[in-house]
Amino acid sequence: MRESGREGMAFGAIAAFWGVSLLLVLTPGADWAYAIAAGLRYRSVVPSVGGLLLGHLAVTALVAAGVAALVNRTSWAMTVLTVGGAAYLVWLGVTTLRRPGAVTAGSAGPDSRARQVFKGAGTSGLNPKVFLLFLALLPQFTQPSGAWPLAAQIVVLGLVHTFSCAVVYTGVGAGARAVLQARPAAARVITRVSGVAMIVLGLLLLGESLLA
């Protein structure tokens, strides 16, 4: 995917990355589960989705700053990241399951906006799958001989990916609320499913870490 040249980043490389990134964002995972739960629990999905985006931006900054090199050199760094992310997902899933009865579509949730943002940032920022995705994907679309520094190119690609996340996750959260607005029983079921999904994803990540 890499191209040579001194003209900055090639539009073709950015477009190609955007296509791959969008396909990955459209694949349901922990971010989807949290966006759906937020859409059913809170009046607005903006704080929760904003938190998810902050997590992706944080990972972009870490990779651009060279933390990727540390993770590649130190085997236990990725293990710690995986265990921490898995534990957070399990905790978030359990928390969601504990309050399914309090969830009604479009109702005000018990969490403050700041806490919604924090949970969203933790969901994406502590997800080792996001980190691994960035490690494996972003460098393949950079141009080492280009006029822009490598870190700047990674930041641009990270912003493109984050934009895709903003559009998709907002649609997922708002869509869940709109579809289930008059169906509180169905909303509770979907909330439970989202909670179980986060727990399962967390346990799978933990299992991968222990078997690695």
FENFENRA-V738664 format. One record per backbone hydrogen bond with DSSP energy under -0.5 kcal/mol. CO is the residue of the C=O (numbers start at 1). NH is the residue of the N-H. If there is no record, write none. Layout:
co nh
CO NH
CO NH
This chain:
co nh
10 14
11 15
12 16
13 17
14 18
15 19
16 20
17 21
18 22
19 23
20 24
21 25
22 26
24 27
26 28
29 33
30 34
31 35
32 36
33 37
34 38
35 39
36 40
37 41
38 42
39 106
40 107
45 49
46 50
47 51
48 52
49 53
50 54
51 55
52 56
53 57
54 58
55 59
56 60
57 61
58 62
59 63
60 64
61 65
62 67
63 66
66 69
66 70
67 71
68 72
69 73
70 74
73 75
74 77
74 78
75 79
76 80
77 81
78 82
79 83
80 84
81 85
82 86
83 87
84 88
85 89
86 90
87 91
88 92
89 93
90 94
91 95
92 96
93 97
94 98
95 99
96 99
97 100
99 102
100 103
102 104
104 107
112 116
113 117
114 118
115 119
116 120
117 121
118 122
119 123
120 124
121 125
122 126
124 127
126 128
127 130
127 131
128 132
129 133
130 134
131 135
132 136
133 137
134 138
134 139
137 140
137 141
138 141
139 142
142 144
143 146
149 153
150 154
151 155
152 156
153 157
154 158
155 159
156 160
157 161
158 162
159 163
160 164
161 165
162 166
163 167
164 168
165 169
166 170
167 171
168 172
169 173
170 174
171 175
172 176
173 177
174 178
175 179
176 180
178 181
180 183
183 187
184 188
185 189
186 190
187 191
188 192
189 193
190 194
191 195
192 196
193 197
194 198
195 199
196 200
197 201
198 202
199 203
200 204
201 205
202 206
203 207
204 208
205 209
206 210
207 211
208 212
